[in-house]
Amino acid sequence: MITIVGATGNVGGKIADILVKKGERVRLVARSASQLRQRVGKNAEAFAGDALNTEFLTKTFKDSDAVFTMIPPKPKADRFMEYAEKMSQSIASALEAANVKCVVNLSSIGADLPDGTGPIVGLHNQEERLNKIKRLNVLHLRPGTFMENLLMNVDLIRSKGIVGSPIRGDFRFPLIATKDIAAFAANCLVQPDFTGSSVQYLLGQRDLSMIEATEIIGWKINEPGLAYVMFPFDEAGKGLIAGGLSPDVSRLYVEMSKAFNEGRIKYEPRSPENTTPTSFEEFCDEVFVPVFMKKKAA
Protein backbone atom coordinates (compact mmCIF):
# COMPACT_ATOMS: atom_id res chain seq x y z
CA MET A 1 0.00 0.00 0.00
CA ILE A 2 1.27 3.46 -0.99
CA THR A 3 -0.26 6.51 0.72
CA ILE A 4 -0.28 9.92 -0.96
CA VAL A 5 -0.76 13.15 0.99
CA GLY A 6 -2.17 15.95 -1.19
CA ALA A 7 -3.61 13.44 -3.64
CA THR A 8 -5.66 16.03 -5.55
CA GLY A 9 -2.80 18.51 -6.02
CA ASN A 10 -0.50 19.32 -8.92
CA VAL A 11 2.04 16.67 -7.93
CA GLY A 12 0.12 14.26 -5.70
CA GLY A 13 -2.73 13.90 -8.18
CA LYS A 14 -0.32 12.97 -10.96
CA ILE A 15 1.46 10.47 -8.69
CA ALA A 16 -1.91 8.87 -7.94
CA ASP A 17 -2.76 8.57 -11.64
CA ILE A 18 0.62 7.00 -12.44
CA LEU A 19 0.41 4.45 -9.63
CA VAL A 20 -3.19 3.46 -10.37
CA LYS A 21 -2.26 2.85 -14.02
CA LYS A 22 0.62 0.68 -12.82
CA GLY A 23 -1.87 -1.39 -10.79
CA GLU A 24 -0.44 -0.33 -7.44
CA ARG A 25 -2.72 -0.15 -4.40
CA VAL A 26 -2.91 3.46 -3.28
CA ARG A 27 -4.50 5.38 -0.43
CA LEU A 28 -5.40 8.95 -1.36
CA VAL A 29 -5.40 11.68 1.30
CA ALA A 30 -6.79 15.19 0.74
CA ARG A 31 -9.22 17.74 2.17
CA SER A 32 -11.87 17.51 -0.56
CA ALA A 33 -14.09 14.42 -0.49
CA SER A 34 -15.68 15.35 -3.84
CA GLN A 35 -12.34 15.58 -5.65
CA LEU A 36 -11.12 12.34 -4.08
CA ARG A 37 -14.33 10.57 -5.11
CA GLN A 38 -13.39 11.08 -8.76
CA ARG A 39 -10.21 9.03 -8.25
CA VAL A 40 -11.60 6.12 -6.24
CA GLY A 41 -11.42 2.75 -7.99
CA LYS A 42 -10.41 -0.87 -7.67
CA ASN A 43 -6.87 0.02 -6.57
CA ALA A 44 -7.52 3.41 -4.97
CA GLU A 45 -9.19 4.19 -1.64
CA ALA A 46 -9.88 7.70 -0.41
CA PHE A 47 -9.40 9.33 2.98
CA ALA A 48 -10.87 12.83 3.14
CA GLY A 49 -9.90 14.93 6.13
CA ASP A 50 -7.62 17.55 7.62
CA ALA A 51 -3.97 16.53 7.75
CA LEU A 52 -3.61 18.78 10.80
CA ASN A 53 -5.58 16.07 12.62
CA THR A 54 -2.77 13.71 13.65
CA GLU A 55 -5.14 10.91 14.65
CA PHE A 56 -6.78 10.99 11.20
CA LEU A 57 -3.40 11.06 9.49
CA THR A 58 -2.08 8.15 11.57
CA LYS A 59 -5.01 6.01 10.39
CA THR A 60 -4.23 6.84 6.76
CA PHE A 61 -0.54 5.93 7.20
CA LYS A 62 -1.20 2.62 8.99
CA ASP A 63 0.16 -0.44 7.10
CA SER A 64 1.66 1.73 4.34
CA ASP A 65 4.72 0.38 2.55
CA ALA A 66 5.66 3.92 1.49
CA VAL A 67 4.20 7.41 1.96
CA PHE A 68 4.41 10.58 -0.14
CA THR A 69 4.39 13.65 2.09
CA MET A 70 4.13 17.35 1.44
CA ILE A 71 2.89 20.49 3.18
CA PRO A 72 -0.39 21.26 1.38
CA PRO A 73 -0.59 24.87 0.18
CA LYS A 74 -2.78 27.31 2.08
CA PRO A 75 -2.73 30.56 0.06
CA LYS A 76 -5.13 32.39 2.37
CA ALA A 77 -3.35 31.53 5.66
CA ASP A 78 -3.17 34.48 8.05
CA ARG A 79 0.06 33.09 9.57
CA PHE A 80 1.47 30.69 7.03
CA MET A 81 4.61 29.68 8.93
CA GLU A 82 2.54 28.72 11.96
CA TYR A 83 0.32 26.62 9.71
CA ALA A 84 3.35 24.98 8.05
CA GLU A 85 4.88 24.18 11.44
CA LYS A 86 1.69 22.58 12.75
CA MET A 87 1.27 20.59 9.53
CA SER A 88 4.88 19.39 9.70
CA GLN A 89 4.43 18.31 13.32
CA SER A 90 1.23 16.44 12.47
CA ILE A 91 2.83 14.58 9.56
CA ALA A 92 5.93 13.64 11.57
CA SER A 93 3.92 12.46 14.58
CA ALA A 94 1.63 10.37 12.37
CA LEU A 95 4.57 8.76 10.58
CA GLU A 96 6.10 7.80 13.92
CA ALA A 97 2.84 6.52 15.38
CA ALA A 98 2.10 4.43 12.28
CA ASN A 99 5.67 3.11 12.20
CA VAL A 100 6.16 4.07 8.55
CA LYS A 101 9.54 2.99 7.14
CA CYS A 102 9.81 4.79 3.77
CA VAL A 103 8.85 8.36 2.85
CA VAL A 104 9.26 10.44 -0.29
CA ASN A 105 8.94 14.07 0.84
CA LEU A 106 8.27 16.97 -1.52
CA SER A 107 10.60 19.85 -0.67
CA SER A 108 12.23 22.53 -2.86
CA ILE A 109 15.48 24.04 -4.00
CA GLY A 110 16.55 26.44 -1.26
CA ALA A 111 15.41 24.08 1.50
CA ASP A 112 19.01 23.84 2.71
CA LEU A 113 18.66 27.41 4.06
CA PRO A 114 17.09 27.96 7.51
CA ASP A 115 15.72 31.46 6.89
CA GLY A 116 15.16 34.28 4.43
CA THR A 117 13.49 32.21 1.70
CA GLY A 118 9.81 32.82 2.40
CA PRO A 119 7.60 29.69 2.38
CA ILE A 120 10.62 27.48 1.59
CA VAL A 121 11.67 27.87 5.25
CA GLY A 122 8.71 25.66 6.14
CA LEU A 123 10.11 22.96 3.86
CA HIS A 124 13.55 23.29 5.45
CA ASN A 125 11.95 22.72 8.85
CA GLN A 126 9.99 19.76 7.49
CA GLU A 127 13.17 18.12 6.21
CA GLU A 128 14.88 18.63 9.56
CA ARG A 129 11.93 17.20 11.47
CA LEU A 130 11.61 14.07 9.30
CA ASN A 131 15.37 13.47 9.48
CA LYS A 132 15.07 13.08 13.27
CA ILE A 133 12.58 10.19 13.13
CA LYS A 134 14.38 7.00 14.11
CA ARG A 135 14.49 4.16 11.59
CA LEU A 136 12.73 6.28 8.94
CA ASN A 137 14.15 6.15 5.42
CA VAL A 138 13.29 9.49 3.81
CA LEU A 139 14.10 10.90 0.38
CA HIS A 140 13.63 14.67 0.10
CA LEU A 141 12.85 15.84 -3.43
CA ARG A 142 14.11 19.36 -4.12
CA PRO A 143 12.62 20.43 -7.46
CA GLY A 144 13.02 23.77 -9.16
CA THR A 145 10.17 26.21 -9.73
CA PHE A 146 7.01 24.59 -11.10
CA MET A 147 6.31 25.54 -14.72
CA GLU A 148 2.63 25.55 -13.70
CA ASN A 149 3.31 28.63 -11.54
CA LEU A 150 3.54 30.68 -14.73
CA LEU A 151 -0.15 30.02 -15.37
CA MET A 152 -0.78 32.87 -12.92
CA ASN A 153 0.25 35.14 -15.79
CA VAL A 154 -2.60 34.12 -18.11
CA ASP A 155 -4.96 36.84 -16.87
CA LEU A 156 -2.11 39.38 -16.85
CA ILE A 157 -1.33 38.61 -20.49
CA ARG A 158 -4.99 38.98 -21.43
CA SER A 159 -5.53 42.23 -19.49
CA LYS A 160 -2.21 44.05 -19.90
CA GLY A 161 -0.33 42.16 -22.61
CA ILE A 162 2.67 41.35 -20.39
CA VAL A 163 4.19 38.65 -18.22
CA GLY A 164 5.33 39.98 -14.85
CA SER A 165 6.77 39.03 -11.47
CA PRO A 166 9.30 40.38 -8.92
CA ILE A 167 11.98 38.02 -10.27
CA ARG A 168 14.83 39.63 -12.24
CA GLY A 169 14.21 39.13 -15.93
CA ASP A 170 17.76 37.99 -16.70
CA PHE A 171 18.08 35.60 -13.75
CA ARG A 172 18.24 32.00 -14.97
CA PHE A 173 16.82 29.26 -12.74
CA PRO A 174 15.46 25.72 -13.09
CA LEU A 175 11.85 25.33 -14.23
CA ILE A 176 10.25 21.89 -14.00
CA ALA A 177 6.95 20.37 -15.12
CA THR A 178 5.07 18.81 -12.20
CA LYS A 179 4.45 15.67 -14.25
CA ASP A 180 8.22 15.02 -14.18
CA ILE A 181 8.31 15.38 -10.39
CA ALA A 182 5.37 12.97 -10.15
CA ALA A 183 7.01 10.41 -12.43
CA PHE A 184 10.22 10.44 -10.37
CA ALA A 185 8.35 10.27 -7.06
CA ALA A 186 6.13 7.41 -8.26
CA ASN A 187 9.15 5.29 -9.19
CA CYS A 188 10.72 5.91 -5.78
CA LEU A 189 7.50 4.98 -3.98
CA VAL A 190 7.16 1.71 -5.89
CA GLN A 191 10.83 0.82 -5.38
CA PRO A 192 11.97 2.61 -2.21
CA ASP A 193 15.62 1.60 -2.36
CA PHE A 194 16.85 4.69 -0.46
CA THR A 195 18.10 4.43 3.10
CA GLY A 196 18.58 6.94 5.89
CA SER A 197 18.00 10.59 4.97
CA SER A 198 18.89 11.72 1.45
CA VAL A 199 18.21 14.54 -1.01
CA GLN A 200 17.43 14.42 -4.73
CA TYR A 201 17.43 17.63 -6.78
CA LEU A 202 15.13 17.77 -9.82
CA LEU A 203 16.08 20.65 -12.11
CA GLY A 204 13.86 20.40 -15.15
CA GLN A 205 15.11 20.16 -18.72
CA ARG A 206 17.21 23.37 -18.57
CA ASP A 207 17.55 26.67 -16.74
CA LEU A 208 15.58 29.61 -18.15
CA SER A 209 15.24 33.30 -17.35
CA MET A 210 11.84 34.95 -17.19
CA ILE A 211 12.71 36.91 -20.31
CA GLU A 212 13.44 33.64 -22.16
CA ALA A 213 10.30 31.96 -20.81
CA THR A 214 8.18 34.96 -21.81
CA GLU A 215 9.57 34.87 -25.35
CA ILE A 216 8.65 31.19 -25.65
CA ILE A 217 5.13 31.85 -24.31
CA GLY A 218 4.74 34.71 -26.78
CA TRP A 219 5.57 32.54 -29.76
CA LYS A 220 3.33 29.74 -28.55
CA ILE A 221 0.25 31.99 -28.12
CA ASN A 222 0.98 33.90 -31.33
CA GLU A 223 2.03 37.09 -29.55
CA PRO A 224 5.74 37.25 -30.49
CA GLY A 225 6.20 40.73 -29.00
CA LEU A 226 5.13 39.65 -25.52
CA ALA A 227 7.24 41.51 -22.94
CA TYR A 228 8.40 40.59 -19.46
CA VAL A 229 8.14 43.23 -16.71
CA MET A 230 9.90 42.97 -13.35
CA PHE A 231 7.54 44.42 -10.75
CA PRO A 232 8.82 46.35 -7.72
CA PHE A 233 8.45 44.24 -4.59
CA ASP A 234 5.70 46.36 -3.03
CA GLU A 235 3.69 46.38 -6.27
CA ALA A 236 4.16 42.63 -6.65
CA GLY A 237 2.90 42.09 -3.10
CA LYS A 238 -0.25 44.10 -3.78
CA GLY A 239 -0.80 42.15 -6.99
CA LEU A 240 -0.52 38.82 -5.16
CA ILE A 241 -3.07 39.97 -2.60
CA ALA A 242 -5.40 41.08 -5.39
CA GLY A 243 -4.92 37.62 -6.90
CA GLY A 244 -6.25 35.95 -3.76
CA LEU A 245 -3.25 35.41 -1.48
CA SER A 246 -3.35 36.53 2.13
CA PRO A 247 -1.08 39.47 3.08
CA ASP A 248 1.19 37.08 5.01
CA VAL A 249 1.54 34.59 2.15
CA SER A 250 2.12 37.49 -0.25
CA ARG A 251 4.90 38.80 2.01
CA LEU A 252 6.56 35.39 2.07
CA TYR A 253 6.45 35.04 -1.72
CA VAL A 254 8.09 38.45 -2.08
CA GLU A 255 10.79 37.36 0.38
CA MET A 256 11.37 34.23 -1.70
CA SER A 257 11.70 36.35 -4.85
CA LYS A 258 14.31 38.51 -3.14
CA ALA A 259 16.26 35.38 -2.22
CA PHE A 260 16.22 34.27 -5.87
CA ASN A 261 17.31 37.71 -7.12
CA GLU A 262 20.16 37.86 -4.62
CA GLY A 263 21.43 34.41 -5.65
CA ARG A 264 20.85 32.94 -2.20
CA ILE A 265 18.83 29.98 -3.47
CA LYS A 266 21.33 27.54 -4.92
CA TYR A 267 21.28 23.95 -6.11
CA GLU A 268 23.72 21.27 -7.18
CA PRO A 269 25.30 21.29 -10.67
CA ARG A 270 23.08 19.96 -13.45
CA SER A 271 23.61 16.29 -14.28
CA PRO A 272 21.78 13.43 -16.05
CA GLU A 273 20.47 12.33 -12.64
CA ASN A 274 18.76 15.64 -11.79
CA THR A 275 17.72 16.72 -15.31
CA THR A 276 14.13 15.85 -16.26
CA PRO A 277 12.73 15.45 -19.79
CA THR A 278 9.90 17.96 -20.31
CA SER A 279 11.04 21.19 -21.98
CA PHE A 280 9.29 24.49 -21.40
CA GLU A 281 8.21 24.44 -25.06
CA GLU A 282 6.49 21.10 -24.50
CA PHE A 283 4.84 22.40 -21.33
CA CYS A 284 3.46 25.38 -23.24
CA ASP A 285 2.02 23.11 -25.94
CA GLU A 286 0.50 20.67 -23.44
CA VAL A 287 -0.62 22.98 -20.62
CA PHE A 288 -0.10 26.73 -21.01
CA VAL A 289 -1.61 27.22 -24.48
CA PRO A 290 -4.77 25.16 -23.79
CA VAL A 291 -5.39 27.10 -20.56
CA PHE A 292 -4.76 30.43 -22.29
CA MET A 293 -7.00 29.61 -25.26
CA LYS A 294 -9.80 28.38 -23.01
CA LYS A 295 -9.79 31.63 -21.03
CA LYS A 296 -9.51 33.67 -24.19
CA ALA A 297 -12.53 31.90 -25.67
CA ALA A 298 -14.50 32.40 -22.46
C-alpha positions in Angstrom: 0.0 0.0 0.0 1.3 3.5 -1.0 -0.3 6.5 0.7 -0.3 9.9 -1.0 -0.8 13.2 1.0 -2.2 15.9 -1.2 -3.6 13.4 -3.6 -5.7 16.0 -5.6 -2.8 18.5 -6.0 -0.5 19.3 -8.9 2.0 16.7 -7.9 0.1 14.3 -5.7 -2.7 13.9 -8.2 -0.3 13.0 -11.0 1.5 10.5 -8.7 -1.9 8.9 -7.9 -2.8 8.6 -11.6 0.6 7.0 -12.4 0.4 4.5 -9.6 -3.2 3.5 -10.4 -2.3 2.8 -14.0 0.6 0.7 -12.8 -1.9 -1.4 -10.8 -0.4 -0.3 -7.4 -2.7 -0.2 -4.4 -2.9 3.5 -3.3 -4.5 5.4 -0.4 -5.4 8.9 -1.4 -5.4 11.7 1.3 -6.8 15.2 0.7 -9.2 17.7 2.2 -11.9 17.5 -0.6 -14.1 14.4 -0.5 -15.7 15.4 -3.8 -12.3 15.6 -5.7 -11.1 12.3 -4.1 -14.3 10.6 -5.1 -13.4 11.1 -8.8 -10.2 9.0 -8.3 -11.6 6.1 -6.2 -11.4 2.7 -8.0 -10.4 -0.9 -7.7 -6.9 0.0 -6.6 -7.5 3.4 -5.0 -9.2 4.2 -1.6 -9.9 7.7 -0.4 -9.4 9.3 3.0 -10.9 12.8 3.1 -9.9 14.9 6.1 -7.6 17.6 7.6 -4.0 16.5 7.8 -3.6 18.8 10.8 -5.6 16.1 12.6 -2.8 13.7 13.7 -5.1 10.9 14.6 -6.8 11.0 11.2 -3.4 11.1 9.5 -2.1 8.2 11.6 -5.0 6.0 10.4 -4.2 6.8 6.8 -0.5 5.9 7.2 -1.2 2.6 9.0 0.2 -0.4 7.1 1.7 1.7 4.3 4.7 0.4 2.6 5.7 3.9 1.5 4.2 7.4 2.0 4.4 10.6 -0.1 4.4 13.7 2.1 4.1 17.4 1.4 2.9 20.5 3.2 -0.4 21.3 1.4 -0.6 24.9 0.2 -2.8 27.3 2.1 -2.7 30.6 0.1 -5.1 32.4 2.4 -3.4 31.5 5.7 -3.2 34.5 8.1 0.1 33.1 9.6 1.5 30.7 7.0 4.6 29.7 8.9 2.5 28.7 12.0 0.3 26.6 9.7 3.4 25.0 8.0 4.9 24.2 11.4 1.7 22.6 12.7 1.3 20.6 9.5 4.9 19.4 9.7 4.4 18.3 13.3 1.2 16.4 12.5 2.8 14.6 9.6 5.9 13.6 11.6 3.9 12.5 14.6 1.6 10.4 12.4 4.6 8.8 10.6 6.1 7.8 13.9 2.8 6.5 15.4 2.1 4.4 12.3 5.7 3.1 12.2 6.2 4.1 8.5 9.5 3.0 7.1 9.8 4.8 3.8 8.9 8.4 2.9 9.3 10.4 -0.3 8.9 14.1 0.8 8.3 17.0 -1.5 10.6 19.8 -0.7 12.2 22.5 -2.9 15.5 24.0 -4.0 16.5 26.4 -1.3 15.4 24.1 1.5 19.0 23.8 2.7 18.7 27.4 4.1 17.1 28.0 7.5 15.7 31.5 6.9 15.2 34.3 4.4 13.5 32.2 1.7 9.8 32.8 2.4 7.6 29.7 2.4 10.6 27.5 1.6 11.7 27.9 5.2 8.7 25.7 6.1 10.1 23.0 3.9 13.6 23.3 5.5 12.0 22.7 8.8 10.0 19.8 7.5 13.2 18.1 6.2 14.9 18.6 9.6 11.9 17.2 11.5 11.6 14.1 9.3 15.4 13.5 9.5 15.1 13.1 13.3 12.6 10.2 13.1 14.4 7.0 14.1 14.5 4.2 11.6 12.7 6.3 8.9 14.1 6.1 5.4 13.3 9.5 3.8 14.1 10.9 0.4 13.6 14.7 0.1 12.9 15.8 -3.4 14.1 19.4 -4.1 12.6 20.4 -7.5 13.0 23.8 -9.2 10.2 26.2 -9.7 7.0 24.6 -11.1 6.3 25.5 -14.7 2.6 25.6 -13.7 3.3 28.6 -11.5 3.5 30.7 -14.7 -0.2 30.0 -15.4 -0.8 32.9 -12.9 0.3 35.1 -15.8 -2.6 34.1 -18.1 -5.0 36.8 -16.9 -2.1 39.4 -16.9 -1.3 38.6 -20.5 -5.0 39.0 -21.4 -5.5 42.2 -19.5 -2.2 44.0 -19.9 -0.3 42.2 -22.6 2.7 41.3 -20.4 4.2 38.7 -18.2 5.3 40.0 -14.8 6.8 39.0 -11.5 9.3 40.4 -8.9 12.0 38.0 -10.3 14.8 39.6 -12.2 14.2 39.1 -15.9 17.8 38.0 -16.7 18.1 35.6 -13.7 18.2 32.0 -15.0 16.8 29.3 -12.7 15.5 25.7 -13.1 11.8 25.3 -14.2 10.2 21.9 -14.0 6.9 20.4 -15.1 5.1 18.8 -12.2 4.4 15.7 -14.3 8.2 15.0 -14.2 8.3 15.4 -10.4 5.4 13.0 -10.1 7.0 10.4 -12.4 10.2 10.4 -10.4 8.3 10.3 -7.1 6.1 7.4 -8.3 9.2 5.3 -9.2 10.7 5.9 -5.8 7.5 5.0 -4.0 7.2 1.7 -5.9 10.8 0.8 -5.4 12.0 2.6 -2.2 15.6 1.6 -2.4 16.9 4.7 -0.5 18.1 4.4 3.1 18.6 6.9 5.9 18.0 10.6 5.0 18.9 11.7 1.4 18.2 14.5 -1.0 17.4 14.4 -4.7 17.4 17.6 -6.8 15.1 17.8 -9.8 16.1 20.6 -12.1 13.9 20.4 -15.2 15.1 20.2 -18.7 17.2 23.4 -18.6 17.6 26.7 -16.7 15.6 29.6 -18.1 15.2 33.3 -17.4 11.8 35.0 -17.2 12.7 36.9 -20.3 13.4 33.6 -22.2 10.3 32.0 -20.8 8.2 35.0 -21.8 9.6 34.9 -25.3 8.6 31.2 -25.7 5.1 31.9 -24.3 4.7 34.7 -26.8 5.6 32.5 -29.8 3.3 29.7 -28.5 0.2 32.0 -28.1 1.0 33.9 -31.3 2.0 37.1 -29.6 5.7 37.3 -30.5 6.2 40.7 -29.0 5.1 39.7 -25.5 7.2 41.5 -22.9 8.4 40.6 -19.5 8.1 43.2 -16.7 9.9 43.0 -13.4 7.5 44.4 -10.7 8.8 46.4 -7.7 8.4 44.2 -4.6 5.7 46.4 -3.0 3.7 46.4 -6.3 4.2 42.6 -6.6 2.9 42.1 -3.1 -0.2 44.1 -3.8 -0.8 42.1 -7.0 -0.5 38.8 -5.2 -3.1 40.0 -2.6 -5.4 41.1 -5.4 -4.9 37.6 -6.9 -6.2 35.9 -3.8 -3.2 35.4 -1.5 -3.3 36.5 2.1 -1.1 39.5 3.1 1.2 37.1 5.0 1.5 34.6 2.1 2.1 37.5 -0.2 4.9 38.8 2.0 6.6 35.4 2.1 6.5 35.0 -1.7 8.1 38.4 -2.1 10.8 37.4 0.4 11.4 34.2 -1.7 11.7 36.3 -4.9 14.3 38.5 -3.1 16.3 35.4 -2.2 16.2 34.3 -5.9 17.3 37.7 -7.1 20.2 37.9 -4.6 21.4 34.4 -5.7 20.9 32.9 -2.2 18.8 30.0 -3.5 21.3 27.5 -4.9 21.3 24.0 -6.1 23.7 21.3 -7.2 25.3 21.3 -10.7 23.1 20.0 -13.4 23.6 16.3 -14.3 21.8 13.4 -16.0 20.5 12.3 -12.6 18.8 15.6 -11.8 17.7 16.7 -15.3 14.1 15.8 -16.3 12.7 15.4 -19.8 9.9 18.0 -20.3 11.0 21.2 -22.0 9.3 24.5 -21.4 8.2 24.4 -25.1 6.5 21.1 -24.5 4.8 22.4 -21.3 3.5 25.4 -23.2 2.0 23.1 -25.9 0.5 20.7 -23.4 -0.6 23.0 -20.6 -0.1 26.7 -21.0 -1.6 27.2 -24.5 -4.8 25.2 -23.8 -5.4 27.1 -20.6 -4.8 30.4 -22.3 -7.0 29.6 -25.3 -9.8 28.4 -23.0 -9.8 31.6 -21.0 -9.5 33.7 -24.2 -12.5 31.9 -25.7 -14.5 32.4 -22.5 
